[in-house]
């Protein structure tokens, strides 16, 4: 019982320290950006950029861990994806693309979502925007399954809009080569696309 109380006390103390540190950082940022000293404003700006860069690098390192627990019970993988999405981190596109088919199990309880939105990495890539296009074209060219290639086409369509996405497919088709049929299939998917409901099956 005493050990339990000590642990609770330690946890509460840690949370208080984190909260105070966050508040101090907020005040430091506000004071720095509003400083009358132009050099201090510039220094604060660069510190914020460095903090963002370091945070994104750490989140990408989580995504890249080969044995990371992707289950809903862990949440770590999902939270890293969501934070990269919110940050619109173009630096994370390649790492995210490696997990395009990942489905966060908790979302399976919501049957109102269009089926593509269960794929949280795909949604993150849409939010990141144009920087995701080349990676998704590569997925269509080299993707392991038609489902994966169609999801890549969906990402492109959400970023570009249907007309521009079809134009991209035509450009790739006209280049010919071994991947021509894959881009023709992706074009057909985009042409016939209608939002659907229904949870993806567990792999």
C-alpha positions as CSV (number, residue, x, y, z in Angstrom):
1,X,0.0,0.0,0.0
2,X,2.8,2.4,1.0
3,X,4.7,1.6,-2.3
4,X,1.5,2.2,-4.3
5,X,1.0,5.6,-2.6
6,X,4.7,6.5,-3.2
7,X,4.3,5.6,-6.9
8,X,1.2,7.7,-7.2
9,X,2.9,10.6,-5.4
10,X,5.9,10.3,-7.8
11,X,3.6,10.2,-10.8
12,X,1.8,13.3,-9.6
13,X,5.0,15.1,-9.0
14,X,6.3,14.2,-12.5
15,X,3.1,15.5,-14.1
16,X,3.4,18.8,-12.1
17,X,7.0,19.2,-13.2
18,X,6.0,18.6,-16.9
19,X,3.1,21.0,-16.6
20,X,5.3,23.7,-15.1
21,X,8.0,23.1,-17.8
22,X,5.4,23.4,-20.6
23,X,4.1,26.7,-19.1
24,X,7.6,28.0,-18.7
25,X,8.4,27.1,-22.4
26,X,5.2,28.9,-23.5
27,X,6.2,32.0,-21.6
28,X,9.7,31.8,-23.0
29,X,8.4,31.6,-26.6
30,X,6.0,34.4,-26.1
31,X,8.6,36.6,-24.4
32,X,11.1,35.8,-27.1
33,X,8.9,36.5,-30.1
34,X,7.6,39.7,-28.5
35,X,11.0,40.9,-27.4
36,X,12.1,44.4,-28.4
37,X,15.5,42.8,-29.3
38,X,15.4,41.7,-33.0
39,X,18.2,39.2,-32.3
40,X,16.3,37.6,-29.5
41,X,13.2,37.3,-31.8
42,X,15.3,35.6,-34.4
43,X,16.9,33.3,-31.9
44,X,13.5,32.3,-30.5
45,X,12.2,31.6,-34.1
46,X,15.2,29.4,-34.8
47,X,14.7,27.5,-31.5
48,X,11.1,26.8,-32.3
49,X,12.1,25.4,-35.7
50,X,14.8,23.3,-34.1
51,X,12.3,21.9,-31.6
52,X,9.9,21.0,-34.4
53,X,12.7,19.3,-36.4
54,X,13.9,17.3,-33.4
55,X,10.3,16.3,-32.5
56,X,9.6,15.1,-36.1
57,X,12.9,13.2,-36.2
58,X,11.9,11.4,-32.9
59,X,8.4,10.6,-34.2
60,X,9.9,9.2,-37.4
61,X,12.3,7.1,-35.4
62,X,9.2,5.6,-33.7
63,X,7.6,4.8,-37.0
64,X,10.8,3.2,-38.2
65,X,11.2,0.8,-35.3
66,X,11.0,-2.7,-36.7
67,X,9.3,-4.3,-33.7
68,X,7.1,-1.5,-32.5
69,X,3.7,-2.6,-31.0
70,X,1.0,-1.4,-33.4
71,X,-1.9,-2.6,-31.3
72,X,-4.7,-0.3,-30.1
73,X,-3.6,-1.1,-26.5
74,X,-0.2,0.4,-27.1
75,X,-1.3,3.6,-29.1
76,X,2.3,4.7,-29.5
77,X,2.4,3.9,-33.3
78,X,-1.0,5.6,-33.9
79,X,-0.1,8.7,-31.8
80,X,3.2,9.1,-33.7
81,X,1.2,9.0,-37.0
82,X,-1.4,11.5,-35.8
83,X,1.3,13.9,-34.6
84,X,3.1,13.7,-37.9
85,X,-0.2,14.4,-39.6
86,X,-1.0,17.4,-37.5
87,X,2.5,18.7,-38.1
88,X,2.2,18.1,-41.9
89,X,5.7,16.7,-41.7
90,X,6.9,16.2,-45.3
91,X,10.1,14.8,-43.8
92,X,8.0,11.8,-42.7
93,X,6.5,10.8,-46.0
94,X,8.9,8.0,-46.8
95,X,8.6,6.5,-43.3
96,X,4.8,6.7,-43.4
97,X,4.5,5.3,-46.9
98,X,6.1,2.1,-45.6
99,X,3.0,1.5,-43.5
100,X,0.4,2.6,-45.9
101,X,-1.9,-0.4,-45.2
102,X,-1.9,0.1,-41.4
103,X,-5.3,0.1,-39.8
104,X,-5.8,1.4,-36.3
105,X,-8.0,-1.3,-34.7
106,X,-9.9,1.1,-32.5
107,X,-11.4,2.7,-35.6
108,X,-13.0,-0.6,-36.6
109,X,-15.7,0.2,-34.0
110,X,-16.9,3.2,-36.1
111,X,-18.9,1.8,-39.0
112,X,-19.9,5.3,-40.3
113,X,-16.5,6.1,-41.7
114,X,-15.8,5.7,-45.5
115,X,-13.6,2.6,-45.6
116,X,-10.4,4.5,-46.7
117,X,-10.4,6.5,-43.5
118,X,-9.6,3.5,-41.4
119,X,-6.1,3.7,-43.0
120,X,-4.7,6.4,-40.8
121,X,-1.4,6.6,-42.6
122,X,-3.2,7.3,-45.9
123,X,-5.2,10.0,-44.2
124,X,-1.9,11.5,-42.8
125,X,-0.3,11.5,-46.2
126,X,-3.4,13.4,-47.6
127,X,-3.0,16.0,-44.8
128,X,0.7,16.4,-45.6
129,X,-0.3,17.1,-49.2
130,X,1.7,17.5,-52.4
131,X,4.9,16.1,-50.9
132,X,3.2,12.7,-50.7
133,X,2.5,12.4,-54.4
134,X,5.8,11.0,-55.7
135,X,5.8,8.3,-52.9
136,X,2.2,7.3,-53.9
137,X,3.1,7.1,-57.6
138,X,5.9,4.8,-56.5
139,X,3.4,2.7,-54.6
140,X,1.2,2.3,-57.6
141,X,4.3,1.3,-59.7
142,X,5.7,-1.2,-57.1
143,X,2.9,-1.9,-54.6
144,X,2.5,-5.5,-53.5
145,X,-1.3,-5.7,-53.9
146,X,-4.1,-4.1,-55.9
147,X,-5.6,-2.9,-52.6
148,X,-2.4,-1.1,-51.7
149,X,-2.1,0.5,-55.2
150,X,-5.8,1.6,-55.1
151,X,-5.2,3.2,-51.7
152,X,-2.2,5.1,-53.1
153,X,-4.4,6.3,-56.0
154,X,-7.0,7.4,-53.4
155,X,-4.4,9.5,-51.6
156,X,-3.4,11.1,-54.9
157,X,-7.0,11.8,-55.7
158,X,-7.7,13.4,-52.3
159,X,-4.7,15.7,-52.7
160,X,-5.1,16.6,-56.4
161,X,-8.8,16.3,-57.0
162,X,-10.2,13.7,-59.4
163,X,-9.5,15.5,-62.7
164,X,-5.8,16.3,-61.9
165,X,-5.3,12.8,-60.5
166,X,-6.6,11.3,-63.8
167,X,-4.2,13.6,-65.7
168,X,-1.3,12.2,-63.6
169,X,-2.3,8.7,-64.4
170,X,-2.4,9.5,-68.1
171,X,1.1,10.9,-67.9
172,X,2.3,7.7,-66.3
173,X,0.5,5.5,-68.7
174,X,2.0,7.4,-71.7
175,X,5.4,6.7,-70.4
176,X,4.8,3.0,-71.1
177,X,7.0,0.4,-69.5
178,X,6.2,-2.5,-67.2
179,X,4.0,-0.4,-64.9
180,X,1.7,0.8,-67.6
181,X,-1.1,-1.7,-66.7
182,X,-0.9,-0.7,-63.0
183,X,-1.4,2.9,-63.8
184,X,-4.3,2.0,-66.1
185,X,-5.9,0.1,-63.2
186,X,-5.3,3.0,-60.9
187,X,-6.9,5.3,-63.4
188,X,-9.9,3.0,-63.6
189,X,-10.2,3.0,-59.8
190,X,-10.2,6.8,-59.7
191,X,-12.8,7.1,-62.6
192,X,-15.1,4.7,-60.8
193,X,-14.5,5.8,-57.2
194,X,-17.4,6.3,-54.8
195,X,-17.0,6.5,-51.0
196,X,-17.9,3.2,-49.4
197,X,-18.6,2.2,-45.9
198,X,-17.5,-1.0,-44.2
199,X,-14.6,-1.9,-42.0
200,X,-11.5,-3.4,-43.6
201,X,-10.9,-7.0,-42.6
202,X,-8.2,-7.8,-40.2
203,X,-5.1,-9.0,-42.0
